[in-house]
Amino acid sequence: MDISPKDLRDSILKMASLVEASLANCLNLEKNMEEFLELERKINEFHMLIDDSCFKYIALKSPAAKDLRTALAVMKINAELERIGDQSLKIKRQYQRMGRDILQLKNMSLEVNMMVKNALDSFVRNNIKQATDVIKYDQEINALNREIVKFHVNQIKSNEIGFDEGYTISKISKNLERIGDHAKNIAQDVIFLESGSDMRHNPEFKSPKKD
């Protein structure tokens, strides 16, 4: 089986399209669970297939320099995408049980969707600047999460909503915040791929401590 870096990139982009579809519809009450479970099944299949292809490519080709970084970056992005799919499914289950739309979550979801899209675009375009912008934007997503949690905790305290509803909204917000973390990680993988630099412990991109 002849595997090339282009094959690895093409495979991860096919998986990414499924993950983006799952994320884009996780707060859509009109989409039923069967559709989501089918997406999850396909995402998991790609996850195993891509990891297997990367291992075989490294073992059979003994790549060096950027070709090796491509295989390693694809494996890491593969893991992040699979986790985004898992988080999207969790959100779908929680939101479906609530059965009504929450505007703050819808707005946060749009921001997170854009963050994931930009992270993936930076991979497609080999664009370090775009990846860097994604990393920095993670702080905005963290701030949105804190605002939503604080607002609904206050609503619970004032008996405007019940505890279960407020807690579920806060959990969904946290799930969205974690998806932002995964998008940030993808952007870091892009920078590693293009430059060889590991951004994970770069103080310039450390998020401020959460309240």
N, C-alpha and C positions, 0 to 999 in steps of 0.2 A: 504494500500500500504506500504510494508516494504522496507524502503530505508536505505542503509548503507553508511558509508564513502567511501567504495570501489565503490559503484554505482555512487556517486558524482564525484569521481576521473575519473572513466571510461567515464562518460558523458562529462566532460570537455576536455578529451583527444580526443574524437570523434569530438567535436567542433573545437578543435585546429587544427586537420588535415585539416578541411575545410578552416580555416583561413590561414594556411600556404600555401595551394594551391592557394588561392586568391592572397596572397602577392607575391608568387613566379612567378605569371604570369601577374602581373599588368603592367609590361613594355614589355610584349610580344605582338607585334602588330598583330601576327597571331591569337591570341585568340579573338573571337568576344564578343560583349557586352552581348549577350543573355546568354552565358555561365557564365559570371560574375554576371549577375542579378539572375540567378538560384542559384549560390553559396551564394549570399547575402541573398536570401530568406531562404535557409537552415540554414545559420548562425543565422539569426534573430529568426528562430524557435527554435534552440538550446538555444539561449539566454533566451527566455521566459521559456522554459522547465526546464533549469538548475536552474534558479532563483526560480521557483515554487517548484522544488524538494528540494532545500536547505531550503526554508521557511517551507515546510511540515516536513522535517527531524528535524529541530530545534523545531518546535511546538509539534511534536508527540513524539520525543525521549528525549527531554531536555538534550542534550549531554553536557559533561563537558570536560575540559582540551583539549587534542589534537583533540578529535572528534569534539568539538565545533569550534576549530581553523580551522579544515579541512573545515567545512561548510562555515565559514566566508571567508576563503582564496579562496575557489572555487567560491563563489559569486563575490569576487573582481576580480579574474582572468577572470571570465566570462564577466564582464563589460569591462575589458581591451581588451579581444579578439574581442568583438563586435566592439569596437572602431578601432582596427586594420583592421577589415573587412571594416568598413566605409572608412577609409583612403585609403585602397587599391583600393576601387571602385572609389574614387575621383581621385586617380592617373591614373587609367585606362582611365577614361573619358578625362582627360587633355592630356595624352600621345597619345591617339587615335586621338585626334583632331590635334596634331602636325604632326603625320604621319611619323615621322622618328626617328631613334634611336640616343640617346645622350649618349656617352660613359661614361661621368662622372656620370650620373644618374644610368646607368647600374652597374657601379662599386660600387656606394653607396648602391644601392639596394642589392647587394650581401652581403655587410657588415651588413645591417639591417636584411636581412633574417637570417644570421648566429646568430645575436644577439637574435632574436626571438626564433630560434631553441634552442640555449643554455639556454635561460630562461625556456623554456618548458622542456628541458632535466633535468634542476635542480629540477623541480617539480617532474618529473617521478622518479628521482634517490634520491630525498630527500637530495640534495647536497647543503649545505650552501656555500661551497667554490666556486662552479660553479656559484651560484646566485650572490655572491659577485663580481666575475669577470665581470659578465654582467653589474652590476651597475656601476662599474668603467669604462667599455668600452663605456658607454653613452657619455663620454667626447670626445671620438674619433669621434663619429657620429656627435656631435655638431660641431666639428672642420671641418668635411667634408662639412657640410651644409654651414658654413661660407665661405669656400673656393669656393664652387660652386656659391653661390650668388654673391660674390665679383667678380669672374671671368666673370660672364655673365652681371653684371652691367657695368663692364669696356668694354665689347663687345658692349653693347648698346651705351655707350658714344662714342665709336670709329666708330659707324655705321657699325660694322661687322655683327650684327644681328638686326632685328627689335625689337621694344619695346615689342610687344605682345609675341613674341617667348621667349625673355629673361625673361619676367615676368612669363610666364608659366613654364619655366624651374626652376625658383626660387621657385615657388609655389610647384612644385613637390618635390623639394629638401626639403622644409619645411615639407611637408607631410611625407616624409621618416624620417625626424628628429623626428617628433611626434610619429611615429611608434616605433622608438628607445626609446622614453620616456615610451611608453606603455610596451615595453619589460622590461625596468628597473623597472617599477611598479610591473610587474609579479614577477621579481626576489625578490623584497622587500616583496611581499606576501609569497613567498617560505620561506624566512628567518623568517617571522612572524609565519608561520605554524610550522616550525621545532624548533624554539627557543622561541617563544612568544615575541620576541623583535620587536619593531616598528622602522624601519630604515628610515622612511620618513624624519626625521629632524636630522639625524645623520650628523654632520659637516664633517666627514671623506668622505662622499659620495656626498657632495655638489658640483655641477658643477661650474666651474669658470664663472664669469660674461661674457656674450657674448659681442663681439665688437659692 
